Amino acid sequence: MTTVTVLRIICIALCCIFSAHADSLEERLNTLERIVEKQTAMIDLFKNENSELKFRVEKLEIEVVRLSGVQERDDEMGAMNGNFGNNYKNTNNRTATTFDKVGIQDGLKSSMTNKSTKLNRLAKRQAESIAFHVYLTGNSCFNDQQVLLFDGEEVDIGSAYNEHDGIYVVPETGIYVFSWSYLSNYHEWAQTEIVVNGVSKGSTISDDPTNVGFWSPATALVVVSVNAGDHVFIRRVGGRGCTAIGKNGYARTTFSGWKL
């Protein structure tokens, strides 16, 4: 064989190899495309089934609510029917048919009206409920003219108290009741006050008058008219020592408030 012939054979072999490799890649791509198409079709099918299931669940929920209302009305009518039936035994001036029919209708209407009124009042009270109660979790030292920082929270409906600066920001305009308790350490005393927008609205003194180590907590309460956004806080005015007792088994330092 000549060199030219050998080169031709090599070129032909390489072309065959590359052609076969290209065919293999194209076949693999076609296979992947078919798999993707199948998965896409399955995803669409699942979406349709999910939408159908949601629709059926909504229908069932509506039916449950409807049946619950029917059952409740049936129970009320049954109870009132029994009550009016007992009353009828002691009444001789009306016929049983007329009495039961009118009595049930009137009683059902009155019962539904009372229930609706109670639910509306309850919903209104829940919507308007604003209250908080915070306290010291441990003993803390507060200097004169320093705001007390209550780090424990029992309840804060309205999320208006800030434990980092000790300020309660009034969430809604209205009449509020605020109360606080302060317990100073043995042989110490402290005067505290409640401040609303920079104005003192009340004060109290926790003191050990005997100077022999008695616990003497002090509590005060004020009722004030405030506007949304007003700042309310408890401040130490002065005294001897700086310790505010968080809890000692007998009393603790707290700050509370609620809207009337």
Secondary structure as GFF3:
##gff-version 3
##sequence-region A 1 260
A	DSSP	alpha_helix	3	89	.	.	.	ID=ss1
A	DSSP	alpha_helix	96	128	.	.	.	ID=ss2
A	DSSP	beta_strand	131	135	.	.	.	ID=ss3
A	DSSP	beta_strand	140	141	.	.	.	ID=ss4
A	DSSP	beta_strand	152	157	.	.	.	ID=ss5
A	DSSP	beta_strand	161	162	.	.	.	ID=ss6
A	DSSP	beta_strand	167	169	.	.	.	ID=ss7
A	DSSP	beta_strand	174	182	.	.	.	ID=ss8
A	DSSP	beta_strand	189	196	.	.	.	ID=ss9
A	DSSP	beta_strand	199	206	.	.	.	ID=ss10
A	DSSP	beta_strand	218	226	.	.	.	ID=ss11
A	DSSP	beta_strand	231	240	.	.	.	ID=ss12
A	DSSP	beta_strand	243	244	.	.	.	ID=ss13
A	DSSP	beta_strand	254	259	.	.	.	ID=ss14
###
